[in-house]
Amino acid sequence: MSRVARGDREAYRVLVERHAGRCLALARRLGAGAADAEDLVQEGFLRVWRHAPRWRSEGARFTTWLYRVIVNLHRDRWRRAPAGAWEGEAGLATLVDPAPGPAAALRRNEVARAVQMALAELPERQREAIALCHYHGLTNAEAARVLSIRVGAVESLLVRARRTLRVRLAPWLGGEEAEGDE
């Protein structure tokens, strides 16, 4: 980042190559469709370039700061957009598995869609916590920095999100819990 702050385009290219894929996955898991996720990532890296001179390494890892940029951009866009304006509003990444046999592939795709829908129905903060901790491997403390909340609040969001997902996905995953049972 110090090289990027001095205008080093090659260092910037390396940062983009190294982190764009994970940022794209984060944007998709937050609920952006493919095109919107690409726009968010592009805008996020534009902010990296513009704000590189102000970035300080003492506070957090670069990825923690970058994920915060992506989360904030997603929140801003989501709140400004009229209902249904986002391409694939619940466009969380569809999981495709090249499993042998059409029945297994069909079942996996059905479960993936159910997971996608359940994640999309979570409250925004819960969805963000799940995406950061479970899909991107951030610790609760790192996720707390990204979301600008306390670690205990992240833990609470994760507990509530897991509980909701467990209930909503029970029929798909062979569980006995029904909607509303806890």
C-alpha positions in Angstrom: 0.0 0.0 0.0 2.9 2.4 0.6 4.0 1.9 -3.0 0.4 2.4 -4.2 0.3 5.6 -2.1 3.3 6.8 -4.1 1.4 6.2 -7.4 3.0 2.8 -8.2 0.7 1.3 -10.8 2.4 -2.1 -10.8 1.9 -2.4 -7.0 -1.7 -1.5 -7.5 -2.1 -4.1 -10.3 -0.7 -6.7 -7.9 -3.2 -5.7 -5.1 -6.1 -5.9 -7.6 -5.0 -9.3 -8.9 -4.4 -10.7 -5.4 -7.7 -9.5 -3.8 -10.3 -8.8 -6.5 -11.6 -12.4 -6.5 -12.2 -12.5 -2.8 -13.9 -9.1 -2.9 -16.1 -10.2 -5.7 -17.1 -13.3 -3.7 -17.8 -11.1 -0.7 -20.0 -8.7 -2.7 -21.9 -11.7 -4.1 -22.4 -13.2 -0.7 -23.7 -9.9 0.6 -26.5 -10.1 -2.0 -25.2 -8.4 -5.1 -25.8 -9.9 -8.5 -22.9 -10.6 -10.8 -22.8 -7.3 -12.6 -23.5 -5.3 -9.4 -20.8 -7.2 -7.5 -18.3 -6.3 -10.3 -19.3 -2.7 -10.0 -18.8 -2.7 -6.3 -15.3 -4.3 -6.6 -14.3 -1.8 -9.3 -15.5 1.1 -7.2 -13.8 -0.4 -4.1 -10.4 -0.6 -5.9 -10.9 2.9 -7.2 -11.2 4.0 -3.6 -8.0 2.0 -2.7 -6.1 4.0 -5.4 -7.6 7.3 -4.3 -7.2 6.8 -0.5 -3.9 4.9 -0.5 -2.0 7.9 1.0 -4.3 7.9 4.0 -4.2 4.2 4.7 -2.3 3.2 7.9 -1.0 -0.3 8.5 -1.0 0.0 12.3 -4.8 -0.3 12.6 -5.7 -3.4 10.7 -4.7 -5.7 7.9 -5.2 -4.4 4.4 -7.8 -7.0 3.7 -9.8 -6.0 6.7 -9.9 -2.4 5.5 -10.7 -3.5 1.9 -13.6 -5.7 3.0 -14.9 -2.8 5.0 -14.8 -0.7 1.9 -16.8 -3.3 0.0 -19.3 -3.8 2.8 -19.9 0.0 3.1 -20.3 0.4 -0.7 -22.8 -2.5 -0.7 -24.8 -0.9 2.1 -24.8 2.5 0.4 -26.0 1.1 -2.9 -28.5 -1.3 -1.4 -30.1 1.6 0.6 -30.2 4.0 -2.4 -31.6 1.5 -4.9 -35.4 1.2 -5.4 -36.8 -2.2 -4.5 -35.8 -4.8 -7.1 -33.4 -2.5 -8.9 -30.4 -4.7 -8.3 -29.8 -7.4 -10.9 -30.3 -10.6 -9.0 -31.3 -8.9 -5.8 -30.8 -12.1 -3.9 -28.0 -13.0 -6.3 -25.7 -14.7 -3.8 -23.2 -16.9 -5.5 -24.9 -20.0 -6.9 -22.8 -23.0 -6.0 -22.2 -25.3 -8.9 -20.7 -28.7 -8.2 -19.6 -31.1 -11.0 -20.9 -34.1 -9.0 -21.3 -37.4 -10.8 -24.9 -38.2 -11.7 -27.8 -35.8 -12.4 -29.7 -36.6 -9.3 -26.8 -35.6 -7.0 -26.2 -32.5 -9.0 -29.9 -31.6 -8.9 -30.0 -32.1 -5.1 -26.9 -30.0 -4.6 -28.2 -27.2 -6.8 -31.5 -27.2 -4.8 -29.7 -27.1 -1.5 -27.4 -24.3 -2.9 -30.5 -22.3 -3.9 -32.1 -22.8 -0.5 -28.9 -21.6 1.2 -28.8 -18.6 -1.2 -32.4 -17.7 -0.4 -31.9 -18.2 3.4 -28.8 -16.0 3.4 -30.6 -13.3 1.3 -33.5 -13.3 3.8 -31.2 -12.6 6.8 -31.0 -9.1 8.2 -28.2 -7.2 6.5 -25.8 -7.2 9.5 -26.3 -10.9 10.1 -25.6 -11.6 6.4 -22.5 -9.5 6.6 -21.2 -11.2 9.7 -21.8 -14.7 8.1 -20.1 -13.6 4.8 -17.0 -12.2 6.6 -16.5 -14.9 9.2 -17.7 -18.1 7.4 -16.9 -17.4 3.8 -13.9 -15.1 4.1 -12.3 -16.5 7.2 -12.1 -13.3 9.2 -11.9 -13.7 12.9 -14.7 -12.2 15.0 -12.4 -9.3 15.9 -11.5 -8.6 12.3 -15.2 -8.7 11.3 -16.0 -6.4 14.2 -13.5 -3.9 12.7 -14.9 -4.2 9.3 -18.5 -3.7 10.5 -17.5 -1.0 13.1 -19.1 -2.9 16.0 -17.9 -4.7 19.1 -16.7 -8.3 19.0 -19.6 -9.3 21.2 -22.0 -7.8 18.7 -20.5 -9.9 15.9 -20.8 -13.0 18.0 -24.4 -12.2 18.7 -25.1 -11.6 15.0 -23.5 -14.9 14.2 -25.5 -16.8 16.8 -28.8 -15.3 15.5 -27.8 -15.9 11.9 -26.9 -19.5 12.5 -30.1 -20.2 14.4 -32.2 -18.7 11.6 -30.3 -20.6 8.9 -30.6 -23.9 10.9 -34.3 -23.5 11.1 -34.8 -22.4 7.5 -32.5 -25.0 6.1 -33.7 -27.9 8.3 -36.0 -29.4 5.6 -33.1 -29.3 3.1 -30.5 -30.7 5.4 -32.6 -33.5 6.9 -33.2 -31.7 10.2 -36.4 -32.0 12.3 -36.8 -28.3 13.1 -39.7 -26.5 11.4 -40.1 -22.8 10.7 -40.6 -21.1 14.0 -39.3 -23.9 16.2 -36.2 -23.0 18.2 
